[in-house]
Amino acid sequence: YSLPTGWANRWLVPYRPERKTVRGVLFEAGSRCNHLVLPEDAQSDSMLVEGARVDDPGRRAIRLVDGTVLEVERSNRRQRYTYVAG
């Protein structure tokens, strides 16, 4: 999935990062073009980044760089997201 928004949001409101919700998980564009951010309000106890649980979800944003794997445990299955730049 890509993160593009409309023309107005990109050029008239440039201080607001582009956001995209994918299967219930909110991703946000980083300050530079080489990473994504998992915002504080989108984190939960059921998330694992690179196999490790998110420490104190909601305390700070998590940076996802190229190749980072995010897993979300839901009921009896895991959804896996891999960030691929480009």
PyMOL Python script that loads the backbone (N, CA, C, O; Angstrom):
from pymol import cmd

cmd.read_pdbstr("""\
ATOM      1  N   TYR A   1       0.838  -1.179   0.000  1.00  0.00           N
ATOM      2  CA  TYR A   1       0.000   0.000   0.000  1.00  0.00           C
ATOM      3  C   TYR A   1       0.878   1.235   0.000  1.00  0.00           C
ATOM      4  O   TYR A   1       1.934   1.242   0.633  1.00  0.00           O
ATOM      5  N   SER A   2       0.469   2.260  -0.685  1.00  0.00           N
ATOM      6  CA  SER A   2       1.234   3.508  -0.673  1.00  0.00           C
ATOM      7  C   SER A   2       0.513   4.517   0.221  1.00  0.00           C
ATOM      8  O   SER A   2      -0.627   4.293   0.626  1.00  0.00           O
ATOM      9  N   LEU A   3       1.182   5.626   0.524  1.00  0.00           N
ATOM     10  CA  LEU A   3       0.638   6.623   1.440  1.00  0.00           C
ATOM     11  C   LEU A   3       0.164   7.924   0.797  1.00  0.00           C
ATOM     12  O   LEU A   3      -0.066   8.882   1.534  1.00  0.00           O
ATOM     13  N   PRO A   4       0.004   8.027  -0.497  1.00  0.00           N
ATOM     14  CA  PRO A   4      -0.341   9.326  -1.057  1.00  0.00           C
ATOM     15  C   PRO A   4      -1.720   9.814  -0.608  1.00  0.00           C
ATOM     16  O   PRO A   4      -2.648   9.030  -0.413  1.00  0.00           O
ATOM     17  N   THR A   5      -1.820  11.120  -0.453  1.00  0.00           N
ATOM     18  CA  THR A   5      -3.090  11.763  -0.139  1.00  0.00           C
ATOM     19  C   THR A   5      -3.410  12.737  -1.260  1.00  0.00           C
ATOM     20  O   THR A   5      -2.704  12.786  -2.267  1.00  0.00           O
ATOM     21  N   GLY A   6      -4.440  13.486  -1.092  1.00  0.00           N
ATOM     22  CA  GLY A   6      -4.831  14.447  -2.111  1.00  0.00           C
ATOM     23  C   GLY A   6      -3.871  15.604  -2.237  1.00  0.00           C
ATOM     24  O   GLY A   6      -3.012  15.821  -1.382  1.00  0.00           O
ATOM     25  N   TRP A   7      -4.030  16.341  -3.315  1.00  0.00           N
ATOM     26  CA  TRP A   7      -3.170  17.491  -3.600  1.00  0.00           C
ATOM     27  C   TRP A   7      -3.224  18.521  -2.475  1.00  0.00           C
ATOM     28  O   TRP A   7      -2.188  19.040  -2.060  1.00  0.00           O
ATOM     29  N   ALA A   8      -4.416  18.818  -1.984  1.00  0.00           N
ATOM     30  CA  ALA A   8      -4.574  19.840  -0.942  1.00  0.00           C
ATOM     31  C   ALA A   8      -3.829  19.453   0.332  1.00  0.00           C
ATOM     32  O   ALA A   8      -3.145  20.287   0.925  1.00  0.00           O
ATOM     33  N   ASN A   9      -3.956  18.202   0.754  1.00  0.00           N
ATOM     34  CA  ASN A   9      -3.268  17.778   1.976  1.00  0.00           C
ATOM     35  C   ASN A   9      -1.757  17.804   1.818  1.00  0.00           C
ATOM     36  O   ASN A   9      -1.041  18.119   2.768  1.00  0.00           O
ATOM     37  N   ARG A  10      -1.272  17.482   0.650  1.00  0.00           N
ATOM     38  CA  ARG A  10       0.172  17.436   0.454  1.00  0.00           C
ATOM     39  C   ARG A  10       0.791  18.825   0.344  1.00  0.00           C
ATOM     40  O   ARG A  10       1.859  19.057   0.911  1.00  0.00           O
ATOM     41  N   TRP A  11       0.157  19.756  -0.367  1.00  0.00           N
ATOM     42  CA  TRP A  11       0.778  21.051  -0.633  1.00  0.00           C
ATOM     43  C   TRP A  11       0.235  22.198   0.203  1.00  0.00           C
ATOM     44  O   TRP A  11       0.973  23.150   0.461  1.00  0.00           O
ATOM     45  N   LEU A  12      -1.002  22.156   0.634  1.00  0.00           N
ATOM     46  CA  LEU A  12      -1.553  23.244   1.444  1.00  0.00           C
ATOM     47  C   LEU A  12      -1.381  23.009   2.942  1.00  0.00           C
ATOM     48  O   LEU A  12      -1.365  23.959   3.724  1.00  0.00           O
ATOM     49  N   VAL A  13      -1.253  21.758   3.337  1.00  0.00           N
ATOM     50  CA  VAL A  13      -1.067  21.417   4.743  1.00  0.00           C
ATOM     51  C   VAL A  13       0.174  20.513   4.854  1.00  0.00           C
ATOM     52  O   VAL A  13       0.054  19.352   5.245  1.00  0.00           O
ATOM     53  N   PRO A  14       1.351  21.031   4.517  1.00  0.00           N
ATOM     54  CA  PRO A  14       2.546  20.189   4.453  1.00  0.00           C
ATOM     55  C   PRO A  14       3.073  19.727   5.807  1.00  0.00           C
ATOM     56  O   PRO A  14       3.867  18.787   5.856  1.00  0.00           O
ATOM     57  N   TYR A  15       2.661  20.354   6.905  1.00  0.00           N
ATOM     58  CA  TYR A  15       3.152  19.982   8.225  1.00  0.00           C
ATOM     59  C   TYR A  15       2.446  18.749   8.782  1.00  0.00           C
ATOM     60  O   TYR A  15       2.877  18.209   9.801  1.00  0.00           O
ATOM     61  N   ARG A  16       1.384  18.298   8.144  1.00  0.00           N
ATOM     62  CA  ARG A  16       0.659  17.114   8.595  1.00  0.00           C
ATOM     63  C   ARG A  16       1.117  15.908   7.768  1.00  0.00           C
ATOM     64  O   ARG A  16       0.937  15.890   6.551  1.00  0.00           O
ATOM     65  N   PRO A  17       1.705  14.904   8.417  1.00  0.00           N
ATOM     66  CA  PRO A  17       2.212  13.755   7.652  1.00  0.00           C
ATOM     67  C   PRO A  17       1.075  12.922   7.056  1.00  0.00           C
ATOM     68  O   PRO A  17      -0.032  12.869   7.592  1.00  0.00           O
ATOM     69  N   GLU A  18       1.379  12.288   5.953  1.00  0.00           N
ATOM     70  CA  GLU A  18       0.402  11.420   5.305  1.00  0.00           C
ATOM     71  C   GLU A  18       0.197  10.176   6.159  1.00  0.00           C
ATOM     72  O   GLU A  18       1.145   9.651   6.743  1.00  0.00           O
ATOM     73  N   ARG A  19      -1.057   9.706   6.227  1.00  0.00           N
ATOM     74  CA  ARG A  19      -1.407   8.558   7.058  1.00  0.00           C
ATOM     75  C   ARG A  19      -2.201   7.558   6.232  1.00  0.00           C
ATOM     76  O   ARG A  19      -2.903   7.923   5.289  1.00  0.00           O
ATOM     77  N   LYS A  20      -2.075   6.293   6.606  1.00  0.00           N
ATOM     78  CA  LYS A  20      -2.821   5.237   5.923  1.00  0.00           C
ATOM     79  C   LYS A  20      -3.131   4.141   6.938  1.00  0.00           C
ATOM     80  O   LYS A  20      -2.253   3.715   7.689  1.00  0.00           O
ATOM     81  N   THR A  21      -4.385   3.687   6.956  1.00  0.00           N
ATOM     82  CA  THR A  21      -4.777   2.577   7.804  1.00  0.00           C
ATOM     83  C   THR A  21      -4.852   1.320   6.944  1.00  0.00           C
ATOM     84  O   THR A  21      -5.566   1.279   5.942  1.00  0.00           O
ATOM     85  N   VAL A  22      -4.110   0.305   7.347  1.00  0.00           N
ATOM     86  CA  VAL A  22      -4.070  -0.964   6.627  1.00  0.00           C
ATOM     87  C   VAL A  22      -4.525  -2.051   7.594  1.00  0.00           C
ATOM     88  O   VAL A  22      -3.837  -2.364   8.566  1.00  0.00           O
ATOM     89  N   ARG A  23      -5.690  -2.618   7.312  1.00  0.00           N
ATOM     90  CA  ARG A  23      -6.262  -3.683   8.148  1.00  0.00           C
ATOM     91  C   ARG A  23      -6.263  -3.341   9.627  1.00  0.00           C
ATOM     92  O   ARG A  23      -5.929  -4.179  10.465  1.00  0.00           O
ATOM     93  N   GLY A  24      -6.638  -2.113   9.947  1.00  0.00           N
ATOM     94  CA  GLY A  24      -6.775  -1.698  11.340  1.00  0.00           C
ATOM     95  C   GLY A  24      -5.522  -1.148  11.981  1.00  0.00           C
ATOM     96  O   GLY A  24      -5.556  -0.778  13.155  1.00  0.00           O
ATOM     97  N   VAL A  25      -4.408  -1.077  11.255  1.00  0.00           N
ATOM     98  CA  VAL A  25      -3.163  -0.535  11.802  1.00  0.00           C
ATOM     99  C   VAL A  25      -2.851   0.764  11.073  1.00  0.00           C
ATOM    100  O   VAL A  25      -2.806   0.804   9.843  1.00  0.00           O
ATOM    101  N   LEU A  26      -2.636   1.824  11.842  1.00  0.00           N
ATOM    102  CA  LEU A  26      -2.363   3.139  11.275  1.00  0.00           C
ATOM    103  C   LEU A  26      -0.868   3.337  11.089  1.00  0.00           C
ATOM    104  O   LEU A  26      -0.095   3.181  12.034  1.00  0.00           O
ATOM    105  N   PHE A  27      -0.460   3.679   9.876  1.00  0.00           N
ATOM    106  CA  PHE A  27       0.931   3.996   9.558  1.00  0.00           C
ATOM    107  C   PHE A  27       1.003   5.457   9.150  1.00  0.00           C
ATOM    108  O   PHE A  27       0.060   5.992   8.566  1.00  0.00           O
ATOM    109  N   GLU A  28       2.116   6.098   9.456  1.00  0.00           N
ATOM    110  CA  GLU A  28       2.303   7.520   9.165  1.00  0.00           C
ATOM    111  C   GLU A  28       3.638   7.710   8.463  1.00  0.00           C
ATOM    112  O   GLU A  28       4.614   7.027   8.776  1.00  0.00           O
ATOM    113  N   ALA A  29       3.679   8.635   7.519  1.00  0.00           N
ATOM    114  CA  ALA A  29       4.927   8.932   6.819  1.00  0.00           C
ATOM    115  C   ALA A  29       5.918   9.569   7.784  1.00  0.00           C
ATOM    116  O   ALA A  29       5.544  10.382   8.630  1.00  0.00           O
ATOM    117  N   GLY A  30       7.166   9.195   7.650  1.00  0.00           N
ATOM    118  CA  GLY A  30       8.208   9.775   8.491  1.00  0.00           C
ATOM    119  C   GLY A  30       8.612  11.152   7.990  1.00  0.00           C
ATOM    120  O   GLY A  30       8.145  11.607   6.945  1.00  0.00           O
ATOM    121  N   SER A  31       9.479  11.806   8.741  1.00  0.00           N
ATOM    122  CA  SER A  31       9.918  13.150   8.369  1.00  0.00           C
ATOM    123  C   SER A  31      10.778  13.143   7.108  1.00  0.00           C
ATOM    124  O   SER A  31      10.888  14.159   6.422  1.00  0.00           O
ATOM    125  N   ARG A  32      11.377  12.012   6.809  1.00  0.00           N
ATOM    126  CA  ARG A  32      12.143  11.846   5.575  1.00  0.00           C
ATOM    127  C   ARG A  32      11.542  10.698   4.797  1.00  0.00           C
ATOM    128  O   ARG A  32      10.696   9.968   5.312  1.00  0.00           O
ATOM    129  N   CYS A  33      11.969  10.536   3.569  1.00  0.00           N
ATOM    130  CA  CYS A  33      11.340   9.554   2.681  1.00  0.00           C
ATOM    131  C   CYS A  33      11.779   8.114   2.913  1.00  0.00           C
ATOM    132  O   CYS A  33      11.273   7.221   2.233  1.00  0.00           O
ATOM    133  N   ASN A  34      12.693   7.846   3.838  1.00  0.00           N
ATOM    134  CA  ASN A  34      13.209   6.493   3.980  1.00  0.00           C
ATOM    135  C   ASN A  34      12.629   5.702   5.151  1.00  0.00           C
ATOM    136  O   ASN A  34      13.144   4.629   5.464  1.00  0.00           O
ATOM    137  N   HIS A  35      11.579   6.193   5.806  1.00  0.00           N
ATOM    138  CA  HIS A  35      11.000   5.446   6.909  1.00  0.00           C
ATOM    139  C   HIS A  35       9.523   5.776   7.130  1.00  0.00           C
ATOM    140  O   HIS A  35       9.009   6.789   6.656  1.00  0.00           O
ATOM    141  N   LEU A  36       8.865   4.882   7.868  1.00  0.00           N
ATOM    142  CA  LEU A  36       7.488   5.087   8.319  1.00  0.00           C
ATOM    143  C   LEU A  36       7.510   5.193   9.828  1.00  0.00           C
ATOM    144  O   LEU A  36       8.502   4.860  10.477  1.00  0.00           O
ATOM    145  N   VAL A  37       6.392   5.666  10.382  1.00  0.00           N
ATOM    146  CA  VAL A  37       6.266   5.784  11.824  1.00  0.00           C
ATOM    147  C   VAL A  37       4.978   5.092  12.250  1.00  0.00           C
ATOM    148  O   VAL A  37       3.941   5.235  11.602  1.00  0.00           O
ATOM    149  N   LEU A  38       5.053   4.347  13.335  1.00  0.00           N
ATOM    150  CA  LEU A  38       3.878   3.776  13.966  1.00  0.00           C
ATOM    151  C   LEU A  38       3.548   4.715  15.125  1.00  0.00           C
ATOM    152  O   LEU A  38       4.211   4.662  16.160  1.00  0.00           O
ATOM    153  N   PRO A  39       2.520   5.587  14.970  1.00  0.00           N
ATOM    154  CA  PRO A  39       2.236   6.603  15.980  1.00  0.00           C
ATOM    155  C   PRO A  39       1.862   6.001  17.335  1.00  0.00           C
ATOM    156  O   PRO A  39       1.472   4.838  17.430  1.00  0.00           O
ATOM    157  N   GLU A  40       1.990   6.810  18.365  1.00  0.00           N
ATOM    158  CA  GLU A  40       1.702   6.375  19.725  1.00  0.00           C
ATOM    159  C   GLU A  40       0.281   5.838  19.866  1.00  0.00           C
ATOM    160  O   GLU A  40       0.063   4.807  20.503  1.00  0.00           O
ATOM    161  N   ASP A  41      -0.679   6.534  19.274  1.00  0.00           N
ATOM    162  CA  ASP A  41      -2.084   6.150  19.424  1.00  0.00           C
ATOM    163  C   ASP A  41      -2.453   4.898  18.622  1.00  0.00           C
ATOM    164  O   ASP A  41      -3.561   4.386  18.783  1.00  0.00           O
ATOM    165  N   ALA A  42      -1.572   4.395  17.774  1.00  0.00           N
ATOM    166  CA  ALA A  42      -1.849   3.207  16.965  1.00  0.00           C
ATOM    167  C   ALA A  42      -1.219   1.942  17.543  1.00  0.00           C
ATOM    168  O   ALA A  42      -1.392   0.860  16.982  1.00  0.00           O
ATOM    169  N   GLN A  43      -0.497   2.057  18.645  1.00  0.00           N
ATOM    170  CA  GLN A  43       0.215   0.929  19.217  1.00  0.00           C
ATOM    171  C   GLN A  43      -0.653   0.167  20.222  1.00  0.00           C
ATOM    172  O   GLN A  43      -1.580   0.718  20.815  1.00  0.00           O
ATOM    173  N   SER A  44      -0.322  -1.121  20.394  1.00  0.00           N
ATOM    174  CA  SER A  44      -1.025  -1.934  21.384  1.00  0.00           C
ATOM    175  C   SER A  44      -0.075  -2.980  21.961  1.00  0.00           C
ATOM    176  O   SER A  44       1.038  -3.161  21.469  1.00  0.00           O
ATOM    177  N   ASP A  45      -0.527  -3.663  23.007  1.00  0.00           N
ATOM    178  CA  ASP A  45       0.284  -4.710  23.643  1.00  0.00           C
ATOM    179  C   ASP A  45       0.489  -5.915  22.745  1.00  0.00           C
ATOM    180  O   ASP A  45       1.406  -6.705  22.965  1.00  0.00           O
ATOM    181  N   SER A  46      -0.352  -6.061  21.740  1.00  0.00           N
ATOM    182  CA  SER A  46      -0.283  -7.247  20.883  1.00  0.00           C
ATOM    183  C   SER A  46       0.652  -7.067  19.688  1.00  0.00           C
ATOM    184  O   SER A  46       0.621  -7.881  18.764  1.00  0.00           O
ATOM    185  N   MET A  47       1.475  -6.034  19.682  1.00  0.00           N
ATOM    186  CA  MET A  47       2.375  -5.767  18.555  1.00  0.00           C
ATOM    187  C   MET A  47       3.801  -6.196  18.857  1.00  0.00           C
ATOM    188  O   MET A  47       4.307  -6.037  19.968  1.00  0.00           O
ATOM    189  N   LEU A  48       4.432  -6.747  17.821  1.00  0.00           N
ATOM    190  CA  LEU A  48       5.838  -7.123  17.900  1.00  0.00           C
ATOM    191  C   LEU A  48       6.572  -6.469  16.730  1.00  0.00           C
ATOM    192  O   LEU A  48       6.119  -6.536  15.588  1.00  0.00           O
ATOM    193  N   VAL A  49       7.699  -5.842  17.023  1.00  0.00           N
ATOM    194  CA  VAL A  49       8.537  -5.246  15.981  1.00  0.00           C
ATOM    195  C   VAL A  49       9.834  -6.034  15.955  1.00  0.00           C
ATOM    196  O   VAL A  49      10.563  -6.082  16.946  1.00  0.00           O
ATOM    197  N   GLU A  50      10.116  -6.652  14.819  1.00  0.00           N
ATOM    198  CA  GLU A  50      11.300  -7.505  14.656  1.00  0.00           C
ATOM    199  C   GLU A  50      11.335  -8.604  15.719  1.00  0.00           C
ATOM    200  O   GLU A  50      12.406  -8.959  16.211  1.00  0.00           O
ATOM    201  N   GLY A  51      10.173  -9.138  16.071  1.00  0.00           N
ATOM    202  CA  GLY A  51      10.089 -10.253  17.010  1.00  0.00           C
ATOM    203  C   GLY A  51      10.053  -9.880  18.474  1.00  0.00           C
ATOM    204  O   GLY A  51       9.876 -10.755  19.321  1.00  0.00           O
ATOM    205  N   ALA A  52      10.214  -8.605  18.803  1.00  0.00           N
ATOM    206  CA  ALA A  52      10.199  -8.159  20.201  1.00  0.00           C
ATOM    207  C   ALA A  52       8.931  -7.348  20.479  1.00  0.00           C
ATOM    208  O   ALA A  52       8.503  -6.545  19.649  1.00  0.00           O
ATOM    209  N   ARG A  53       8.346  -7.564  21.638  1.00  0.00           N
ATOM    210  CA  ARG A  53       7.149  -6.824  22.026  1.00  0.00           C
ATOM    211  C   ARG A  53       7.446  -5.333  22.099  1.00  0.00           C
ATOM    212  O   ARG A  53       8.565  -4.924  22.407  1.00  0.00           O
ATOM    213  N   VAL A  54       6.437  -4.537  21.814  1.00  0.00           N
ATOM    214  CA  VAL A  54       6.573  -3.085  21.905  1.00  0.00           C
ATOM    215  C   VAL A  54       6.638  -2.720  23.381  1.00  0.00           C
ATOM    216  O   VAL A  54       5.724  -3.039  24.142  1.00  0.00           O
ATOM    217  N   ASP A  55       7.720  -2.051  23.790  1.00  0.00           N
ATOM    218  CA  ASP A  55       7.871  -1.635  25.178  1.00  0.00           C
ATOM    219  C   ASP A  55       6.986  -0.431  25.465  1.00  0.00           C
ATOM    220  O   ASP A  55       7.078   0.591  24.785  1.00  0.00           O
ATOM    221  N   ASP A  56       6.143  -0.551  26.459  1.00  0.00           N
ATOM    222  CA  ASP A  56       5.270   0.531  26.898  1.00  0.00           C
ATOM    223  C   ASP A  56       4.549   1.192  25.722  1.00  0.00           C
ATOM    224  O   ASP A  56       4.849   2.335  25.375  1.00  0.00           O
ATOM    225  N   PRO A  57       3.596   0.477  25.104  1.00  0.00           N
ATOM    226  CA  PRO A  57       2.903   1.022  23.925  1.00  0.00           C
ATOM    227  C   PRO A  57       2.241   2.359  24.217  1.00  0.00           C
ATOM    228  O   PRO A  57       1.639   2.543  25.275  1.00  0.00           O
ATOM    229  N   GLY A  58       2.351   3.282  23.286  1.00  0.00           N
ATOM    230  CA  GLY A  58       1.744   4.590  23.431  1.00  0.00           C
ATOM    231  C   GLY A  58       2.646   5.631  24.057  1.00  0.00           C
ATOM    232  O   GLY A  58       2.241   6.786  24.198  1.00  0.00           O
ATOM    233  N   ARG A  59       3.857   5.257  24.436  1.00  0.00           N
ATOM    234  CA  ARG A  59       4.769   6.213  25.056  1.00  0.00           C
ATOM    235  C   ARG A  59       5.496   7.064  24.021  1.00  0.00           C
ATOM    236  O   ARG A  59       5.642   8.274  24.191  1.00  0.00           O
ATOM    237  N   ARG A  60       5.954   6.416  22.937  1.00  0.00           N
ATOM    238  CA  ARG A  60       6.652   7.156  21.881  1.00  0.00           C
ATOM    239  C   ARG A  60       6.409   6.465  20.545  1.00  0.00           C
ATOM    240  O   ARG A  60       6.081   5.280  20.497  1.00  0.00           O
ATOM    241  N   ALA A  61       6.572   7.207  19.484  1.00  0.00           N
ATOM    242  CA  ALA A  61       6.384   6.666  18.137  1.00  0.00           C
ATOM    243  C   ALA A  61       7.508   5.681  17.821  1.00  0.00           C
ATOM    244  O   ALA A  61       8.631   5.830  18.302  1.00  0.00           O
ATOM    245  N   ILE A  62       7.190   4.675  17.007  1.00  0.00           N
ATOM    246  CA  ILE A  62       8.173   3.667  16.613  1.00  0.00           C
ATOM    247  C   ILE A  62       8.520   3.878  15.143  1.00  0.00           C
ATOM    248  O   ILE A  62       7.639   3.973  14.289  1.00  0.00           O
ATOM    249  N   ARG A  63       9.801   3.948  14.871  1.00  0.00           N
ATOM    250  CA  ARG A  63      10.281   4.164  13.506  1.00  0.00           C
ATOM    251  C   ARG A  63      10.452   2.826  12.803  1.00  0.00           C
ATOM    252  O   ARG A  63      11.073   1.912  13.347  1.00  0.00           O
ATOM    253  N   LEU A  64       9.908   2.705  11.600  1.00  0.00           N
ATOM    254  CA  LEU A  64      10.013   1.489  10.800  1.00  0.00           C
ATOM    255  C   LEU A  64      10.830   1.810   9.554  1.00  0.00           C
ATOM    256  O   LEU A  64      10.412   2.619   8.726  1.00  0.00           O
ATOM    257  N   VAL A  65      11.986   1.181   9.420  1.00  0.00           N
ATOM    258  CA  VAL A  65      12.850   1.405   8.253  1.00  0.00           C
ATOM    259  C   VAL A  65      12.673   0.248   7.278  1.00  0.00           C
ATOM    260  O   VAL A  65      11.968  -0.718   7.572  1.00  0.00           O
ATOM    261  N   ASP A  66      13.310   0.346   6.129  1.00  0.00           N
ATOM    262  CA  ASP A  66      13.182  -0.665   5.075  1.00  0.00           C
ATOM    263  C   ASP A  66      13.518  -2.062   5.603  1.00  0.00           C
ATOM    264  O   ASP A  66      14.585  -2.281   6.175  1.00  0.00           O
ATOM    265  N   GLY A  67      12.599  -2.992   5.403  1.00  0.00           N
ATOM    266  CA  GLY A  67      12.799  -4.364   5.832  1.00  0.00           C
ATOM    267  C   GLY A  67      12.289  -4.685   7.228  1.00  0.00           C
ATOM    268  O   GLY A  67      12.329  -5.845   7.636  1.00  0.00           O
ATOM    269  N   THR A  68      11.809  -3.692   7.972  1.00  0.00           N
ATOM    270  CA  THR A  68      11.299  -3.931   9.318  1.00  0.00           C
ATOM    271  C   THR A  68       9.994  -4.719   9.253  1.00  0.00           C
ATOM    272  O   THR A  68       9.123  -4.435   8.431  1.00  0.00           O
ATOM    273  N   VAL A  69       9.875  -5.709  10.128  1.00  0.00           N
ATOM    274  CA  VAL A  69       8.683  -6.548  10.182  1.00  0.00           C
ATOM    275  C   VAL A  69       7.878  -6.199  11.427  1.00  0.00           C
ATOM    276  O   VAL A  69       8.405  -6.203  12.539  1.00  0.00           O
ATOM    277  N   LEU A  70       6.602  -5.898  11.234  1.00  0.00           N
ATOM    278  CA  LEU A  70       5.667  -5.626  12.329  1.00  0.00           C
ATOM    279  C   LEU A  70       4.650  -6.750  12.348  1.00  0.00           C
ATOM    280  O   LEU A  70       4.044  -7.055  11.321  1.00  0.00           O
ATOM    281  N   GLU A  71       4.454  -7.372  13.509  1.00  0.00           N
ATOM    282  CA  GLU A  71       3.459  -8.429  13.644  1.00  0.00           C
ATOM    283  C   GLU A  71       2.412  -7.985  14.664  1.00  0.00           C
ATOM    284  O   GLU A  71       2.739  -7.396  15.694  1.00  0.00           O
ATOM    285  N   VAL A  72       1.150  -8.279  14.357  1.00  0.00           N
ATOM    286  CA  VAL A  72       0.044  -7.939  15.244  1.00  0.00           C
ATOM    287  C   VAL A  72      -0.709  -9.225  15.545  1.00  0.00           C
ATOM    288  O   VAL A  72      -1.191  -9.899  14.634  1.00  0.00           O
ATOM    289  N   GLU A  73      -0.811  -9.562  16.827  1.00  0.00           N
ATOM    290  CA  GLU A  73      -1.542 -10.757  17.240  1.00  0.00           C
ATOM    291  C   GLU A  73      -3.020 -10.411  17.390  1.00  0.00           C
ATOM    292  O   GLU A  73      -3.391  -9.508  18.140  1.00  0.00           O
ATOM    293  N   ARG A  74      -3.848 -11.142  16.666  1.00  0.00           N
ATOM    294  CA  ARG A  74      -5.295 -10.952  16.750  1.00  0.00           C
ATOM    295  C   ARG A  74      -5.938 -12.307  16.914  1.00  0.00           C
ATOM    296  O   ARG A  74      -5.768 -13.182  16.064  1.00  0.00           O
ATOM    297  N   SER A  75      -6.666 -12.493  17.980  1.00  0.00           N
ATOM    298  CA  SER A  75      -7.292 -13.768  18.365  1.00  0.00           C
ATOM    299  C   SER A  75      -6.294 -14.913  18.238  1.00  0.00           C
ATOM    300  O   SER A  75      -5.362 -14.975  19.039  1.00  0.00           O
ATOM    301  N   ASN A  76      -6.433 -15.800  17.300  1.00  0.00           N
ATOM    302  CA  ASN A  76      -5.522 -16.940  17.211  1.00  0.00           C
ATOM    303  C   ASN A  76      -4.595 -16.873  15.993  1.00  0.00           C
ATOM    304  O   ASN A  76      -4.103 -17.905  15.536  1.00  0.00           O
ATOM    305  N   ARG A  77      -4.357 -15.688  15.471  1.00  0.00           N
ATOM    306  CA  ARG A  77      -3.492 -15.563  14.300  1.00  0.00           C
ATOM    307  C   ARG A  77      -2.635 -14.305  14.409  1.00  0.00           C
ATOM    308  O   ARG A  77      -2.912 -13.408  15.206  1.00  0.00           O
ATOM    309  N   ARG A  78      -1.599 -14.265  13.597  1.00  0.00           N
ATOM    310  CA  ARG A  78      -0.718 -13.085  13.543  1.00  0.00           C
ATOM    311  C   ARG A  78      -0.772 -12.490  12.151  1.00  0.00           C
ATOM    312  O   ARG A  78      -0.660 -13.194  11.148  1.00  0.00           O
ATOM    313  N   GLN A  79      -0.945 -11.186  12.110  1.00  0.00           N
ATOM    314  CA  GLN A  79      -0.856 -10.475  10.839  1.00  0.00           C
ATOM    315  C   GLN A  79       0.550  -9.904  10.762  1.00  0.00           C
ATOM    316  O   GLN A  79       1.062  -9.343  11.731  1.00  0.00           O
ATOM    317  N   ARG A  80       1.161 -10.054   9.604  1.00  0.00           N
ATOM    318  CA  ARG A  80       2.551  -9.636   9.441  1.00  0.00           C
ATOM    319  C   ARG A  80       2.638  -8.547   8.380  1.00  0.00           C
ATOM    320  O   ARG A  80       2.110  -8.698   7.278  1.00  0.00           O
ATOM    321  N   TYR A  81       3.304  -7.458   8.717  1.00  0.00           N
ATOM    322  CA  TYR A  81       3.512  -6.333   7.803  1.00  0.00           C
ATOM    323  C   TYR A  81       5.021  -6.131   7.655  1.00  0.00           C
ATOM    324  O   TYR A  81       5.746  -6.101   8.649  1.00  0.00           O
ATOM    325  N   THR A  82       5.486  -5.995   6.431  1.00  0.00           N
ATOM    326  CA  THR A  82       6.894  -5.725   6.173  1.00  0.00           C
ATOM    327  C   THR A  82       6.974  -4.434   5.378  1.00  0.00           C
ATOM    328  O   THR A  82       6.350  -4.299   4.325  1.00  0.00           O
ATOM    329  N   TYR A  83       7.756  -3.480   5.896  1.00  0.00           N
ATOM    330  CA  TYR A  83       7.920  -2.206   5.189  1.00  0.00           C
ATOM    331  C   TYR A  83       8.974  -2.366   4.106  1.00  0.00           C
ATOM    332  O   TYR A  83      10.105  -2.775   4.368  1.00  0.00           O
ATOM    333  N   VAL A  84       8.581  -2.037   2.893  1.00  0.00           N
ATOM    334  CA  VAL A  84       9.488  -2.076   1.746  1.00  0.00           C
ATOM    335  C   VAL A  84       9.510  -0.675   1.138  1.00  0.00           C
ATOM    336  O   VAL A  84       8.498  -0.204   0.619  1.00  0.00           O
ATOM    337  N   ALA A  85      10.656  -0.014   1.203  1.00  0.00           N
ATOM    338  CA  ALA A  85      10.779   1.345   0.670  1.00  0.00           C
ATOM    339  C   ALA A  85      10.799   1.300  -0.843  1.00  0.00           C
ATOM    340  O   ALA A  85      11.347   0.390  -1.465  1.00  0.00           O
ATOM    341  N   GLY A  86      10.179   2.322  -1.409  1.00  0.00           N
ATOM    342  CA  GLY A  86      10.332   2.466  -2.828  1.00  0.00           C
ATOM    343  C   GLY A  86       9.162   2.214  -3.630  1.00  0.00           C
ATOM    344  O   GLY A  86       9.219   2.318  -4.855  1.00  0.00           O
TER     345      GLY A  86
END
""", "prot")
cmd.dss("prot")
cmd.show_as("cartoon", "prot")
cmd.util.cbc("prot")
cmd.orient("prot")
